[in-house]
């Protein structure tokens, strides 16, 4: 009888401990219509999750989850990542849903994977007709979390010789969307060696900047 009691207690303790360490959050990848490659940077979020869990002591599920723009499931994610090269189309319902998510406390990171700019800006204008993207200065808090980037957004991959820029949509004083342009931050999160010319230094900068995004949304 005593051994049975001890077994029950041991099982209960294991259950309690495992429940305390169970993942608390999930990262979402935004799936959109229009034909653009929403699935780009395939290994990016898995690596960012691992880096944040190790260095920020966050408790994200180890795998990303795909979520559609118009889905009610969008509200399950504190952080949603969007990337691509090509066309994007938000329906009216999708635009309303994304706006509701962002004004209700959600956060969207849009990463231009090259050639995305002319497609994403008109669609985000459907979401926030009253707002314009504004460039965030180097002293903005998102660049100064656990890791400091005194010059602002780091340059990860070269395309047209343009400087990297971080733009924001600010709704009632809160940054709800961060748009990284001419940076390729998501490429830097991918498995090392995915792209010719990858360096460990650039990859570390990218992951640290990504960790800053995560820390920022959990502390604001």
C-alpha positions, 0 to 999 in steps of 0.5 A: 500500500505504501509503495502505491501511495509513493507511486501516486505522489511521484506521478503527481510531482512529475505532472506538476513539474512538467506543467510548470515547464510546458510551453506558454506561447506559440509563434505564428507564420502568416499565410496570405493570398495573392500568390506570394511565397508566405512560406519563405525563410522556412527554418527562420522561426524555429531558429529564432524560437530556440535562440529566444528560449535559450537567451531570453528564457522565453517558453515558446513551443519549439515549432512555428504554426501557420495561421491565415490572415482571416482566421480567429486563431490569429489571436492565439499568437503574441507574435506573428511573422510575415515574409515573401517576395511576391504579391499579397492580397487581403480581402476586406474580412482579412483586413478587418481581422488583422486590424482587430488582432493588432489593435487588441494587443497582437504584434506583426513583424513583416520582413521584406524578403526582397521585392515585397515592398510594393505589394505589402504597403497597399495591403497594410493601408487597407488594414490601417487607412489612417496610418502610414509607416514611419521609420523608427529612429536608432534610439527607438526602444526596439533597438535597445532591449537585451541587445543594443543596436545603436545604429538601428536595424542591422544589414543582413543580406545585400541586394540593391546597396540600400541601407536597412530601414525599420518602419513601424505602424503606431496605433494610439501610441503603441507599435503594432507592426514592425516592417524590416526593409532592405535587411532580410532579417528572416534570412539571417535567422535561417540555418547557417549556410543556407545562403552563399556568403552567410557569416556567423557574425551576420546570423548572430546579429539577426537573431539578436535583433529578432530577440529584441522584437520578442522582448519588446512585445512582452515588456510593452 
